[in-house]
């Protein structure tokens, strides 16, 4: 993961909004940031998440990671 081009944020909310209403009733296992994501990055991330979560069979047959892990 590259962190060299992340900008500082004063408030980051995961699992709730800025008003702290409606907290997530569960766990967050992955957080993805989409700064300057290339189409190749997107495909790699889709493949990784699908394989990690046992959903590789749900990828389209022409997806580059439908049959192998990224």
C-alpha positions in Angstrom: 0.0 0.0 0.0 1.3 3.4 -0.9 0.8 6.1 1.7 3.1 8.8 0.2 0.3 10.6 -1.6 -2.4 10.5 1.0 -3.6 13.8 2.2 -4.2 14.7 5.8 -7.8 14.6 6.9 -9.2 16.2 10.1 -12.0 13.6 10.4 -12.2 10.1 9.1 -15.3 8.0 9.8 -15.6 4.3 9.3 -18.9 2.6 10.3 -20.7 5.9 11.1 -21.4 9.3 9.8 -20.1 12.6 11.1 -23.1 12.9 13.5 -22.2 9.6 15.2 -25.8 8.3 14.5 -26.3 4.8 13.1 -23.1 3.1 14.2 -22.2 0.0 12.2 -23.4 -3.2 14.1 -20.5 -5.4 12.8 -16.9 -5.4 11.9 -14.9 -3.7 9.2 -12.4 -6.1 7.7 -11.1 -4.0 4.8 -11.0 -0.3 4.0 -10.1 0.7 0.4 -9.1 4.2 -0.7 -9.6 5.2 -4.3 -6.9 7.8 -4.9 -5.5 7.6 -8.5 -6.7 4.0 -9.0 -5.8 2.7 -12.4 -8.1 0.2 -14.3 -5.4 -2.5 -13.6 -5.5 -1.6 -9.9 -9.2 -2.0 -9.8 -9.1 -5.4 -11.5 -6.4 -6.6 -9.0 -8.4 -5.3 -6.1 -11.6 -7.0 -7.3 -9.7 -10.2 -7.8 -8.1 -10.0 -4.3 -11.3 -9.3 -2.6 -13.2 -12.0 -4.5 -10.6 -14.7 -3.6 -10.2 -13.5 0.0 -14.0 -13.7 0.6 -14.6 -17.0 -1.3 -16.4 -15.3 -4.2 -14.0 -15.9 -7.0 -16.6 -18.0 -8.8 -18.8 -14.8 -9.0 -16.2 -13.0 -11.1 -17.0 -12.8 -14.8 -15.3 -15.5 -16.9 -13.2 -12.9 -18.7 -11.9 -11.3 -15.5 -8.1 -11.6 -15.4 -8.3 -13.2 -11.9 -11.3 -15.4 -12.3 -9.2 -18.5 -12.4 -6.1 -17.5 -10.5 -5.3 -15.3 -7.5 -3.8 -11.9 -8.1 
